[in-house]
Amino acid sequence: MKIGELSKRTGVSVRMLRYYEAEGLLKPQRTTSGYRDYDPAEIRTVERIRLLGSAGMTLATIRQFLPCVRGDGPVFEPCDELRNTLHEQIRLADQKAQELAQSRKVLETFLYEIGHEIEQE
C-alpha cells in the first residue's frame, strides 16, 4: 500500500510516517518507480509506535521495543534490555509526576497568597 493509504488507515500524517521511516521504525519496500510500498503489517507497527509514544517513550526507546513485539497485540518478548528500559521509563514517569506535584504546590501557594492579600485590603 502507498503512504497515503497507510496514513488514512492509521490516522498518522504522511509527514510523520516519513519521519518514522527516517528514524528506522518503518521499512517500506520501494516500487520500480520509487514509491514507498508498505506491507499491511506496517499498520500494526504504526499502532504500536503510537501506543508506546502515548506512554511517554521517545522514538529511540520505541526503536528498542519494536523488535520485542510478538503477535498482534502489544505483547513483548523479554528482550535483554527490555526490563531495564521499562524500569527507566517508569523512573522517568515518576520523576515527571514529582515535578508536576511540586509545580502544583507552587501554584497553590500563589493562589493562597493572592487570596490572602485580597482579604487584608
TAZIZI-V147087 format. One line per field, one symbol per residue. phi: phi as a letter, one per 30 degrees, with the letter a starting at -180 (. if undefined). A space follows every 10 residues. Layout:
phi->???
This chain:
phi->.ddddddddc icdeddddde dddidbbddb ddcjddbdde ddeddddded dddddjdddd deeddedddb iccdccddde cddddddddd dddddddddd ddddddddde dddddddddd d
